[in-house]
Amino acid sequence: MRTGQHFMRTLPIWERFDIPNRKEDFFTPAQRSRIVQFILKRKSFTDNHTDVSGFGIKKLLADGVYTAAYPLHEGDLNDDSPGNPRWFLRKNWASYACLFKKQPLDEIKHYFGVKIGLYFAWLGFYTYMLIPASIVGILCFIYGCLTLNTNVPSNEICNSNIVMCPRCDKECHYWFLKESCTAAKVTYLVDNAATVFFAIFMSLWGAVFLEMWKRYSADITHRWDLTGFDTSEEHPRPEYLARLANERRKKLNFITRMYEPYVPFWRKRLPYSVMSTSIVLLLVMVALAAVVGVILYRISVNAALLLSKDKNLTNLASIITSTTAALLNLVCIMIFNQFYTCMATYLTELELHRTQTEFDDSLTLKMFLLQFVNYYASIFYIAFFKGKLIGHPGRYNLLFGLRQEECGTGGCLMELAIQLAIIMVGKQALNNLMEVLWPWLIWVYQRWQIKKRGKSTTTRWEEDYALAEWGPTHLFFEYLEMILQFGFVTIFVAAFPLAPLFALLNNIFEIRLDAHKLVFSHRRPVGVRVQNIGIWYRILDSIGKLAVLTNGIIIAFTSDMIPRLVYRIAWSTDYSLHGFVNYSLSHFNTSHFPEGVDPQPLILPGTKEAIDVDICRYRDHRNSHLAAESERYNFNEEYWHLLAVRFAFVLMFENIILMITTLLRWLIPDIPKKLMERIRHENFITNEIMIAQELKRAKGLATIPEEKGNGEALTANSNLPTPKIITPNSSPKINTPKSANASPKIINQTYV
């Protein structure tokens, strides 16, 4: 058996292991900040070392003994010396001149830590994957523009003389279908043959994106030595300890061997958890109530525009209503967003989570649920509910005494696209504005406070104190912003093919904006070591699966794709769409209007001549006035045939995409082949070294002779002292102000 004798040659220790020549480079800046924080979090500041609430810098911060604790930025922003990592990141990363350059991920990880490095790795990869989605979306939109003039249904609408039933009761006139010509043409841009292809493509894109990210993250995990990494047992959160400071009951932590405050679940945590869940559900209902309010606004504004004597306003009533309602909804969303953030954090604090991981998971669940309802509720209403339960002329279903909204002659897809575009683009623009403005305002205020003290010069820690704080949940909200964007790009992409393009443009600037915040505007965060993006991957996977279902339903029930397909196959004599508009409209005898609901007469365009109308049309598939009285205006066979085909399409769409995505996941390995070979090679070398050392031990050659000038020799059986584990029992005390009224101090983490 080969024992790997080729490893016997003695090498300097920095060549035998991956150790830098300069001792200053042994730890990365992020590792040094993490080591300092680890020590400060475990330093005791009481005489009773068994008191778990008497140690840690976080506890002192929570009690107001110190005002801040943070690692210092290394070097000045204007110092271009080679050893200044901050200047390097400013020049090669946090500059808008680097928009189309690769991110220096290794340098980001070294300076800010693994957690932030992984966020930017994921954001960069997500942005890169948006490029093919944007190209296909642009091509689908261009297809709609190029084929607009040859689209038969929109041309029939523009050239028809069909008289439509009034769009409101009593005060509204009959109107000609051709008045909705503009809306029909705009709708076709997002509701054409390419829509189905793009929905299928984006469903597959979501699966490929997640699989390719697993491969990419596997490479990063190996390169950054995170393979097999697991978080150690966490200490209690200082906020948790502060809440239980007066709790007499203690419980021994078997791992840390320290007594911690203990509260039975049923006494405090259960009531708080029930209250938290109830309040979250109440907040969800508040968000839904806001959507109902916007719906009532849409109904009222639409009715007011339809009563206008200006024909231009009447013809564009649907577009104007949708646009203004979307803007109003965006304002409500941004207001609720701030309120929900405060409430979710407060409720999570009440739940008495012992560790930061438990706290973060609970906060993530609440925030994602609240933001999901907040951002998507109005879009779900337009996509799946608007115009579905309105009734028919003479017998409309009312909402708070008002007629419900109806979809235009081309369907609701145009309004869905408007709603999606305004909320998505508006949200991104406002968030970016706040991310720039808020840190600047904090910087101005802090600098004013420093100058007010009469100091002409400032130290590094004072300059960094003037910057905005990067809190423990700051990165959480950066992830949440991108996850919500991913939902816009995938869940409703069938209605807005340009969504990936807007997301791509936003993310190109978002990367540099976030980088600018970290390098320029915020205090340097403590490096955190993690293995992956955590719970966010599972959320992305859930959104991707939901997107398949929603896109299938949008195509089947919101767009006119299924009715057009059925008409071509079952009703058209030449497999064309000639006559489709007439097929999609039902007849109503105006004499069947209830008493007191008689609409205004039809006014001929260009004249003031009013004529009576005997038969008007409306968008639905119902029996005509000629049917038996018991069947009159009920759903006809065409409606039920279409409904069956729609459900069949959703089922088929869902299963086909599921089969293809399952096949893709099976074909695409989670770890690249080259990386797998590299890992196996490293394992082989490790085994060879172990076999060689054991062979020498068996032969009595445990110590490798030291070669002069080559550094220390590696010994396999040296009697080295056992490393000491720093615990609160053995740690020196932190010097704290003796007087309770002593002024608060700022402590900054420096490096030795």
Order of alpha helices (4+ residues) and beta strands (2+ residues): alpha-alpha-alpha-beta-alpha-alpha-alpha-alpha-beta-beta-alpha-alpha-alpha-beta-beta-alpha-alpha-alpha-alpha-beta-beta-beta-beta-alpha-alpha-alpha-alpha-alpha-alpha-alpha-beta-beta-beta-beta-alpha-alpha-beta
